[in-house]
């Protein structure tokens, strides 16, 4: 599959990724922008989605979020959701400067944490003409309450406060693992399926992935509620793809958000858990997304 390395400036930070030209005839084509979820890098299956889109004639622009993978940004390993939203919009701007891109046919695709981002981007940026959100994180406050044992929440918030004081006094941001083999040990995503997916994909296909995020990444997650924007996406067409047994970004939260979205919209519930979307559920999740983009970006 043909692809080339790309880079662009997002508020002074260099973002790096890949551009996959859509196959077929024609000087310009519709284009989909893709970035990954919480701490993940582009090698963790985003290339597979981009290849599916490009083979069907849709350009795909994939990039690493700032502070992760091949992209610049400090502090390293920090997930700042609102910066990532703005970076999506800068990626759209960059895409429109490429000779292969039809600026009037832009779609956004997101998964997990970035599945929340694309809801916000589509609501705020009318350059977006179609949006696909799979396994989305729609409510960071509730998500944290679900992921962290109730008797651990107070100590976690004490950690946020201690880290804030330390940074005020000049210290570097505190960090913690993204995942841990022990779900009771401190980590950003304390679930067995998170540990299995991140460690396996990091070992086999994504050597750039690091098992570390800043502690305030978790604090900023708790402050971020993309569902607040979902009713403002219309009239941009929305496809939501939650997994039926998602323990990482709970299915019921995604369904509640979808109920508030306005037409045009479509819901398809994928089998399995959060990370099955990328692996054994890949063919279904990618084909649903592709068909949505073909329907709304090429007709």
N, C-alpha and C positions, 0 to 999 in steps of 0.2 A: 504494500500500500504506500502510495506516494505521500510524503509529508515533509514539512520543512520546519526548522526551528524559527521561533519568532520571539520578539521581546518588545515591550512597550512601557511607557512611563505612566504610573498611576500616582499622581500627586507627588512626583519626585522619586518614587520607588520603582525600580525596574522589575517588571513582572515578566517571567519567561514561560514559554510553552511550545506548543506545536500547532501548525495549521495544516489541515487535510483538505486539499482541493476536491470539490465534488467531481465525480467522474461523469463523462458524457460531453455533449456538444454545448456550445453557448459561451459567450465571453464572461457573463456574470451569473451568479447563482445565489439562491437563498443560503443563509448561514446560521448555524447554531453555535452559541457560546456555552462552554461547559467548564465548571470547576468542581472541586471535590468537597467533602464534608469535613468534620471536626478532626483536624491534624493530618488527614490523608493527603497523599500526593498523586499526581496525575497517572503515574504508572500503576496505581491500584485500580485497574479495569477501565479507566476513562478512555484509554486508547481503543479498547474494543468497541465502546459506544461510538466513538468518532469514526471508526472504520465502517461501521454499519451505515451511518449517515452518509459518509462520503461515497460509498459504493452505490448508494441510491441517488447520487447527484446533488447532495446537500453539503456545502462546505461545513467543516467543523473546526472551531478554534478552541483549543484546550490549554489551560494554564494552571500552574501551581499558585495557590494563594500566597500573598505576601507573608514573609517570615518562615516559609516552608519550602522544602524541595529546592528547585533550581532558581526560585525567585529571591530577590533581595528583601530587605526589611529587618528592622530591629524593634523590639527584642526578638531573637529567634524563638521559634516554637510558641508564639503567642497568637491566639485566635481572637481577633477583634471583629465581631460581626458587622458593625457598621462600616468599618474600613473595608471589609470584604464586599459589602453591598456596593460601596462606591467604586471598588475595583472592577466589579462586574460591569458597571456603567462605563468605566474607562476602557474596558475590553471591547464593549460595543463600539465606542468611538474609534478605537484603533481598527476594528474590523472594517468599518465603513471607509477607511482610507485604502484598503487593499483592492487592487484592480479586479479581482475575481468576485467581489462581494456586491450584491444588490442591497443597498442601504435601506430599501423599503421592504425587505423581507428578512428580518432578523428574528430568531427565536432564542430562548434561553432554556437551558436544561440544568437541573440541580438535583442532588441526592443527599439525603440525610440533613446535615447542617446547611449545606447549600441548597437543599430542597426547600428550606425556609427562605433563604436569600432570594431565590427566583420569584417567590411570591411578592416580596417587597419590591424587587426591581420591576416586575411587570406592573405593579400598581403605580409606581412612580415615574416610569420611563415609557412614554408612548412610542418610542422607536421599536419596542418589543411587540411583535405581531403574533406570537404564540409562545406558550410556556408549558413545560413539563416538569412536574415536581414529584420525585419518587422517594418513598420512605421518609417523608419530610419531618423535620423538627419544627413544629409550629408554635410551641409555647415553652420557652426555656425555663420559666419559673416552675411550671407544673412538671416539666421533664425532670428537673433536678429533684423535686420532691418524690418522684417515682423511682429515680435511679439510686438515691441515697437512703439508707435505712433511717427511719425517724430519729433513732437515738444517736445517729452520727451527725445530724444536721447542725446542731448547736456547735459542736467542735469544728465543723467545717466553716461556719460563719466566724467563729473566733479566729480561725486561720486566715480568713480574708482580712479581718481587722488588723491582725498582727503583721501581715504582709504589707498592708497599706502604710502602717506606721514605719516599718522598716524601709520601704521605698521613700517615704517622706524624709527619712534620715540619711538617704543616699545609697541604700543597699540595692543590689540587683533584684529583679522580681524572683520570688520563690517559684519552684517548679515541683511537679509531681508526675508520675507515670501516666500515660494515656490509659494503659491497661495493666493488670497484674493477674498472675495465675490464681492468686487468692482473692476472691471477690469481696472479702472483708478488709483487705489492705487498702490504703489510700490510693485512689486512682481516679481519673476523670470519667472513665466509662467502666464501672465495676460490674461487668456481666461476663459469664463464660463465653458467650458467642462473640463478644467484642474481643476478648483476649485471643480466641482461636483465629478470627479473621485477620486481625492486625498482625499478629506474630507470623502467621503462615504467609500472608501476602508480602509482608516486609522481608521475610526470609527468601521467598522464591522469585518475586517479580518487582519489588520496590525497595532496593537497597537505600534509597534516599529517605525512606520513612524513619523517623526517630520516635522512640517510645517516651516522649516527654512533651509536656506543655507547661506554660506558666500557670500558676495557681489562679491569677486573676482572669485567665481565659475561662475558667469555670465560673467565676463570679460574673463575668460579662455574659456568659450563656444564660445565667439565671435572670438577667435583666432584659432579655431579648425575646420578643413575642411577635413573630412574623404573622401569626393569625390575625392580629389587629388590622392587617392590610388586605386581607383576602377579599373582602367585599368591594374593594376599590379596583380590582384587576379588570373587571368587565369594562369595556366590551372585548378586551383581549381574550382569546380562547384559552381556557385552562384545562389541562389534563392532570389529575391527581392519581398517584399510584402508590397507595399504602400497602404494606404487607399485612396479611391477616393475623399473624402471630408475632407482631413486632413488640419486643420488650425494651428496645433501645429508644425508639421514638414512638410511643404508644399509639396503637391504631385508633383507639377511641378519640384521642385528641385530634388526629388528622380528620376523622369523620365529622367531628363537631365543627371543625373549621370549614370543611367542605360544604356543610349545610348552610353556612352563611355566605358562601360565594355566590355570585350572580351569574346568569347565563351570558355567553355560552360556556359550558363546562361539561366535563365528563369524569366519571369515577370508575376506575378499574382496580379491584382488590387483588393483589398478587398473592400466590401461595407462599407459605413458609414464614421465616423470620426476617429480621432486618437485613442480614448480610446474604441471605439466599438470593436476593434481588440481583446481586452481581455475579453469582456463580451458576447454580443449577436453574435459577429463574432468569438468567440473562437473556435467553432467546425471546421470552415473552415480554420482559420489560423493555428491551431494545426495540422490538418490532412494534409495540404499542406506541412508543415515543416516536419512532420513525413515521408511522402512519399518521400520527397527529401533525407532525411537521409537514409532511407531504400534503395533507389536506388543507392546511391553513397557510402554508408558505409558497405553495406552487400552483394553487388553483385560483 
